[in-house]
Amino acid sequence: MIGTIVSVDSVAGARVEQGATLLSIESMKMEYPVVAPVTGMVERINVSVGDLTEENQVLLVISP
């Protein structure tokens, strides 16, 4: 999705549950949450608030 990161709700090293909101993207004046597809640990976050995103960009990495 092309948009702007409006919030990052997790940190590297944090344990997250499946379905937890990790960050939010604003696109076309709508805000979309990005949720964890699996339970695991956030290995790294590749974006910050205000960053523009591109299609197929890896926003963060979770290891199960």
C-alpha positions in Angstrom: 0.0 0.0 0.0 1.3 3.5 -0.8 0.8 5.9 2.1 2.4 7.6 5.1 3.2 6.0 8.4 1.2 7.8 11.1 2.0 5.6 14.1 4.4 2.8 15.1 2.9 0.9 18.0 5.6 -1.6 18.6 9.4 -1.8 19.2 12.1 -4.1 18.1 12.4 -7.0 20.6 8.8 -6.8 21.7 6.7 -10.0 21.8 3.4 -9.5 19.9 0.2 -11.6 19.6 -1.5 -12.4 16.3 -3.9 -9.6 15.4 -2.1 -6.9 17.5 -1.8 -3.6 15.8 1.9 -2.9 14.9 1.6 0.4 13.0 -0.9 2.5 11.0 -0.7 3.9 7.5 -2.7 6.8 6.1 -3.6 6.5 2.5 -6.2 8.5 0.6 -7.2 10.3 3.9 -8.1 6.9 5.5 -6.1 5.3 8.3 -5.3 1.6 8.0 -3.9 -0.6 10.9 -1.2 -3.1 10.1 -1.7 -6.1 12.3 0.6 -9.0 13.2 -0.2 -12.0 11.0 1.5 -14.4 13.6 2.5 -14.4 17.3 6.2 -13.8 17.6 8.9 -11.3 18.3 9.5 -8.1 16.3 13.0 -8.5 14.9 13.2 -5.0 13.2 11.1 -2.1 12.2 12.0 -0.6 8.8 9.9 2.6 8.9 9.3 5.6 11.2 6.4 8.0 11.6 6.2 10.3 8.6 7.9 7.9 6.2 6.3 7.3 2.8 5.7 3.7 1.9 5.8 1.9 -1.4 4.0 -1.2 -2.8 5.6 -4.4 -1.5 7.8 -2.6 0.9 8.8 -4.7 4.0 7.6 -2.5 6.9 8.8 -4.8 9.8 9.9 -8.4 10.4 8.4 -10.8 13.0 10.0 -14.1 13.8 7.6 -16.7 15.1 
